[in-house]
Amino acid sequence: MTQQSRTGGQILVDALQIHGVDTAFGVPGESYLDVLDALHDSGIRFIINRQEGGAAFMAEAYGKLTGKPGICFVTRGPGATNASIGVHTAYQDSTPMILFIGQVGNDFVDREAFQEIDYRRMYGQMAKWVAQIDRAERIPEYLARAFQVATSGRPGPVVLALPEDMLISLATVADTRAYQPVQAAPSGAQLQQLRGMLATAKQPLVLLGGTTWTPQACADLQQFAENNQLPVACAFRFQDLLDNAHPNYIGDVGIGINPKLAARVKNADLVIAIGPRLGEMTTGGYTLFDSPVPRQRLVHIHTDAEELGSVYQAELMINSGMPQVCAMLAAMAPVDASAWKHTPAEAKAELAAYQEQPPIFQDGQAPLDLWQVTQEIMAQVPPDTILTNGAGNYASWAHRFYRYGGMRTQLAPTNGAMGYGVPSGVAAKIVHPERTVITFAGDGEYMMNGQELATAVQYQAGVVIIVFNNQMFGTIRMHQERDYPGRVSGTTLHNPDFAALAQAYGAHGEVVNTTEEFAPALQRALAHAKAHNLPALIELRYDGNLITPNATLATIRATAEKAQAAK
């Protein structure tokens, strides 16, 4: 408990150290120079980003990977607005994160001074808590609360504004203790009720998702599934909560869901949802469950009491963190599973069939087989590889065909933010330099934060980036052909030579046009990343008509034109 006089910036950095911060991301600004000065001797790594959106995405990815708040520093006005995409992602993805914004000094406040914004109003709907620290002596108090709020209950982002004059003022104040995340836990009666519902079920299904998961919680959940021979599906972009090779894993419940898995969810007589919000993507646009009262008996377990019953009135609602509930589920006496013990194997076989080579590549006419690309990646990388992606149809090749090896092998935004893939991949390699990191990025997506390749080079983060170049905003084009067939507008892209661009940054870059070229190109990229601790990029140039594993743009257009003609 220090009592010496310090600047606000020094008090803040000392507090970060007390709360266990080892890494921060950001773009420097004159509005928080005293913080930058205090970081100089702190031992905290300050990762310099090239744009605040990339910095906020990296902090969010750090929060996902570690369970600790990702720390991001940006300057006022434009810096804060650029960073907002990462805050929104952290909010919808329930990721612990703290964004610090350099702010106009108190002597100029409320005059619309240079780059001044009221951050309480700006971030009010996309953060758990937004505040401004006006007095240096209150910094320890504000930071203790920020860490507590970001990590307790449903995790999420906190935003703290730092007036410039406050950071350079002197104060004598004691430090606080380190934060202690708080999570609820089920009661014994709730676990008994859950067990009773499971014991009387005939077609139960477990659905995993959400945050606060730990390796032990995942192991406990696996034990619960094995004890009771339960089929386990994972929510949209939470596919890594159970090793996809595990016999009880039956697929993901999200965009492009296996129709047979969708039928299993609809026909289940008991769904035990452990962790997910049951939002639009996980429920197939709120069609897999009737609202507000589902046809299935529903047990909904979530970290946030306010989320329970917000859309679906579950028969049993349990407010709990994942480590707390999964430990109790693992210790629960198993029930008689004879009514459904055959289900995991049957559903697993349906998943295997759904992951076979799609018909659009079976005739061998496409020069570059994207299914084979995914198969080759799995053949060349270890099971603990981290695969990151942003938003776009290209991500379906990962979601449907890649087999995630377990907890924290998948990093992707559930809020559908484009531009996430590259920053999250770089952050993953910074956090886990010993692991292989692969990033999937569409051509449109890459151009949103591809400048963070410079960050990867600077910090020797050997991520391997695979750019899916079909020269269009593919998802929007797909919907365009479905609703306005043949009227292409605003979705065509003229792209740079991505491989040459990567080389200009100091990374390894290659172009792949055919299936046969990919395996050796991947081998070279992985070897380069490992040998030199530098990023590598492979640009896949392929026919944009191959828009999804299930359909081409031509078939989508023809179907839409036929429907219009029939009206």
N, C-alpha and C positions, 0 to 999 in steps of 0.2 A: 504494500500500500504506500505508494510514493506521495510525498507532500511538497516536493520542490516546485518552483515556478517554471512553467513550460508554455510554449506557444500552443495555440489550438491545434495546429498541424501535428506537433509532436505528441500531444495528448491523444489525438485520434490514432496515430500510428502505434503508440504504446498500447492502446486499447485493442487494436487489431491483433497485435501479438498475444495479448492476454487471451483473446478468443480463438487462438490457434490458427490464424491466417498465415499461410506460407506463400501464396501466390495471388497477385491481383492483375487485372487486365485493364487497359485503358488507352486513351489518347490524351496527351498532355495539354494543359491549358493554363493560361496565366492566372485564372481564377482560383487555382489551388496549388500555387507554387510552394507554399510552405509544407504541404503534404508531400509533394515530390521531394523536397529537401529532407524531410524526416525519413522518408523511405530509403534514402541513400545509404544510411548506416543501419538499417533495421534488420537486414537478413531476409526480408520479404521480397520475393521476385516480382518485379513490375514488368509485365509483358507489354511491350509497346505495340499497339495495333495501328492499322492504317486507316481505319474508319470506325466510328463509334458503334455502328451496327455490328461489325465484326467483333468488337470488344465485348459487347453485351452478349452476343451469341456464345463467345468463348467462356464468359463467366457462367452463363446458364449451363453450358455443357459440363463445366467443372462441377457445378452443383449437382447435376445428375450423376456424374461419375463418383463423387466422393461422399455425397449426402451432407456435405458442409456448404454453407452459403458461398456461392461464387461472388467474388468481389470485383466491382467495376468502377473505374473513375473516369468521368468525362467533364468537359467544361460546360458552361451555361449555354442556353439558347440552342444553336444548331447542334452542338454536341449532345445535348439532352434529347432533342427530337430524333436525332439519328439513332440513339440508344434505345428508343422506345420499343422497337421491334423485339429486342431481347427481353424487355420487361414483360411485354404482352405474352411472349412465349413462355416465360417462367411462370406467369400467372395461370395460363390455361394448362400448362404441363405440371403444375404443382411442384416447382423446383425452387429450393432455397437460394436466394440471391439478394445481394445488397448493392444498390447503385448509389454512388456518391456523386453529387453534381456541384461543381464550383458555382457559386452564386454571386450576384451583384452585392456589393457591400451594403450594410444597413443604412449608411448615410445617403444612399441613392435609391433605396427601395421604394416601390410604388410610384415611380416616375416614368415607367417604361424606359428605363435606362438601357444602355447598350446590352443587347442580348438578354434582357430581363424577361423571365416567365414565372408565373405563379405555379410552382410544381404541384402544389396540393390540388389545384384544379386540373392541371394537365394530366397527372397520373392517378387521379382519384379513383377511376374505375378499373385500373389495370395493375394495382398493387395492393398488398395487404395493409400497408401503412405508409403514409407519406408525411414527412415532417421537415422542418427547417431548424437547424441548431443555431440560435442567435447568440448564445453565451458560451464561451469556451469552457467554463467550469461545469457545464452540464453535458459535455461530450461523453464522459464515461457512462452516464445514465442513459443517454440516447442510444449509444452503441449496444449496451447490454440489452436494452429493449428491442433494438433492431434484430440482433441475433436470435433473441428469444422468439419474436414474432415470426421470423423467416423460417424457423425450424420446427415450431410446435404446431400441433394439430395438423391441418392440411398445409404443408410447406408452401412458400411462395415468395415473391419479391417484396423488398422494402426499399423505399427511395428516401434518401436524406440529402437535403440541400445544405451547402456549406458557404455562408456568406464570406466573402474574401477578407473583410476586416476582422471577422471573428477568428479566422485561422491564424492571423498574425498577432492577435492580442495575447497577453500573458495571463495565466491563471494558476493558482495553487489549489489542487484538488486531488483527492484520493482516487485511486483506481478501483475498479470493481472486481468481483470474481468472474471466472469464465462462465459463459452461458450454459444452461442445462436444458436441452430439448424436452418437452413434455408431451406425452401421448397418453390417450385414454387406453383402457383395457377392458375386455369383456368381463361380465360377471359370471359366476359359476352357473347361475340360473339360465343365462343366455346360451351358454355352451350346452347345457342340458337340453334346452329347447331345440337348438340346432341339431344335436345328435338324434333327438326324437323325430324331427322332420326327415333326416337322412335315413333313419331306420325304416320309415314307412314309404320311402320313395321307390319307384320302379325304373325311372330314367333320369337320374341326377346328372348334373354337369357343373364343373367348377370353372369360373371365369376369373382370371387374374388381371390386375392392372394397378395403376396408381403409383404412389411413391411411399417413402419411408422403408422400403425394402432393404434388407441387409443380406449378406451371404448366409448367415444363420437362419434368417427368416425364410429364405428360399429353400434351404435344406429342410427346415421344419415342414414347410408346405409340401415338399416332395414326399416326406415321410407320411403325412396325412393322406395324400393321394394314394400312395402305395398301400398303406394300411387298409384303406377302404376301396381299393381297386377302381378309383374314380377317373373318368376322362377329364382332362384339363385343357382348356383353351385360354389363349391370352388376348387381351384387348389390343386395340389399334396402337401399334408401335410400342408395345410392351412384350414383344415376343421372346425377350431374353430372360424372363422370370422363371422359365423352366427349360432346361436343356432340350432342344428340339429333337434330339435323338432318343430322348427318354420314351419308354413304351406308353406312358400315360399322356404325352403331349399329342394333341389332335388338331392343332392349327390355330390361326389367328382370326379374331372376330373384328373385322374392320372393313376398309374399302376393298372391293374385289374378293369378298369372302367366298370360300368354297360353298357352292349351293347346298351340298350335302351337310356341311357343318351348320349352315344357316337353318336348315330343316331340323337338325338335332337341337339347336337352341330353342326353336319355336315349339318343338314337340317334347321338350324336357318337362318333367313334372316337378322338378326342383332345380333351381339354379342358385348356386352359392357364389355370389360375386364378391371376391376378396380384393378390395382396393380400388377398382375402377369407378369413375364418376358415372358411368352409364350415360355418356353424352351421345351426340349425334353420330359420330363416326363408329363408335362401338356398338350402337344399337341399329345400324343400318337405316339411319334417318328416322329413328324411333319406331321402326316397324317390327323388330324382333321381339319386342315386349309391348303389350298394350299399355297405354297410359290413361289414367294414373294407376289403375290396378291391373297388373300383368295376369295373363292366363296361367302362367307357371307360378308355382309357389316360389317366392323369391326371398333369399337371405342376402341382405346387402350390408357389407362391412366396409366402413370408410373412416378415414382419419378425421373428417370434418362432420360434426353433428348437424350443421346446417345443410350439408349436401344430402343427407339421408331424408328421404321423403320429398325432396325438392321437385322431382319429376315423377318418380315411381314410388308408390306406397308398397314397400316390401312387407311381407308378413312378419319378418324379423329383421330389425335394424340394429346394427351393433356399431357403436362409435369406438374405434380402436386403431392404434398403430399396427403396422404389419408384424413387427417382431413380437409384440404382445399377443396378438391373436394366434399367430402361427405356432408359437410355442405351446399354447394351450390345445390347439388342434392336433399337433403331433402327439401330445400326451393323452388325448382322448381315447377311450376304449373303442376299438373298431366295431362297426356294425356288420350284420350279415349282408354281404354284397352279392349273394348268389343271383339276385334278380338282374344285375347289370354287369357282372364281372367280365362278360364277353365284349362289352361296349368299347373299352379302350383299343383292343386289337382291331375291331371292325372299323372304328373311326380312324385309326392310324392307317389302315389300308386305303381308306377313302382319301386321306391326305396324300399318301404316296402316289395314288393315281392322279390326283390334282396337280402334283408337282412334276409329272412326266413332261416330256418335250411337247409343247403345244403344236397343234396342227399347222399353224402358219409357218413353221420351220421344218415340218416333217418331209416336205417334198424336196428339200435341199436347194430350192431356187434362190433363197435369200443369201447374198454373199456373206453376211455377218449374222450369225445365230446368237442372239442375246441370251437365250437359255443356256447354250453351251458356254458362253462367257461366264455365267454364274456358276456353272458346274466346275469350270476350270479354276475359278477363284477358290472354291471350297477344296479342291484337290491340292492347291498349292499353299494354303495358309493354315496356321494352327487353329485349334478349336477356340482359343481365348482371344482370337482376333476381334478387334472392335470395328464394326461396320457402321459408318455414319451416312446420312443422306438428308436432303431437304425435302421440298415438295415438288411433285410432278409425276407424270405417268411413268417415267423411267424408274421410279422407286418401286414399282410393282414387281420388277425383276428381283429385287432384294426381298420384298415382303413375302412374295409367293414361293420363291424357289430357294432362297438362301436358308441354311439351317443354323440358327444362332446357338452358340455353345453354352449359354448360361448367363448368369447375371452380369450386366454391364458389358455385353458384347454388341448392343444395339444403341445407337444414339440417333434419334429422329424427333422432329417437333410434332406433337399431337395437334398443335394449333395450325398446322399446314403452312408454316412460314417458309417462303422461298429465301434462298441465300444462307441457309443454316449449315449445309453440308460441309463446305470448306472450313469455316471457322471452327466447327465442332470437331472436325477431323484433326486440325492443327492442335486444338486444346487437348484432345484425347492423347495425342502423341507427346505433348508437353507433360501431361499428368502421368502417363504410363510410357516412358521412353523404351521400356523393355518389351512392349507388346507390339504386334503388327496392327496397323490401323489402315483401313481401306475406306475411301470416301466415294460414294456415288453422287454425281452432280449432273443435272441436265445442262444443256448449253445455255438456256436462259437463266437457270439458277446460278450457274457458275459465275456469270458476269455480274451478279449482284454483290458478291463478296470475294471474288477471285483474287483481289488485291492482297488478301491475307496470306497468299502464297509467299509474299515477301516476308511476312512474319515467320512463316515456317522456315524459310531459308536463314533468317537472322538468328533464330533460336535452335537451329539444327533439329527440326522436328520432321523426321523422315516418313511422313504420311504418303500413301499412294493414292492418287486421285484419278478416278475414271470418269471422264466426261462423255456423256451420251449426247452426241451432236446429231440432231435430226433437223436442225435449222428452223425450229419453230417453238412457240410456246405450246407444247403438245397437248396438255390437258385442256387448255382453252380451245384449241383447234378441234379437239375431239367433240367437245360440247357444241361448238359452232357448227360442225357438220351434222350433228344430231338435230339441232334446232333450226339452223339456217343453211341447209345443204347447198354446197357449191358456191357459197358467198363468203370467201375468205377475206377477212378484214382484221388488221391489227395483230396478226399472230405469226407472220413470217419474219424470220431473223436472218441477217447477214452477219456471219460470225468471223472472228479472227482465226488465224491458225493457232489453235490452243497449244499444240506441242511447241511451236516456235515461241509462243508467249511464255510458256513455262521455262524454256531455255534462257530467255531474256532475264528472268528472275534469278537464274542460277540453279534451277531445278533440272531434272532429267525429263525429257519430253519425247513422246513417240505418237505416231498416227497408226491406227489399225483400221483396215478396210475389209478384211476377210476373217472368217473364223480361224483359219489356219495360222494367221499372223498373231492371234491374241496370246496363246500360251507362251511362246518365247518372249513376247513383249512384256507380259506380266512377270515372267521369271527375271528379266533384266531390270524391271522397275523395282521389284522387291530386293534384288541383290544390291542395286544402287542405293536404295534407301537405307539398307542395313550397313553397307560398307562405308558410306559417307555421311550418315545421319542427315541426309538432305531429302527433300520431297521429290517425288516422281509423278509424272502425269501421263496418262494414256488417253488419247482422244479416239473415241469410237465413232466412225463416220458410217451411218447406216440409213436405210430407206425410211423416211418419215412416215410412209404409209403403214409401217408396222407399229401401230400406236399403242396397243396393249397385247398381252398374251392371248387374249380372247378374240380380238377383232382388228381389222384394218380400217383405215379411214375410208377406203373405197366401199367396204361393206356397210359401214355406218351411214355413209352418204346415200347409198342405194336404198337402204332400209327407210331412211327419212324421206327420200323422194317418193318412194312407193306409198308411204303413209300419207303424205301430202296429196298425192294424186287420187287416193281413195276417198278423200274428204269431199 
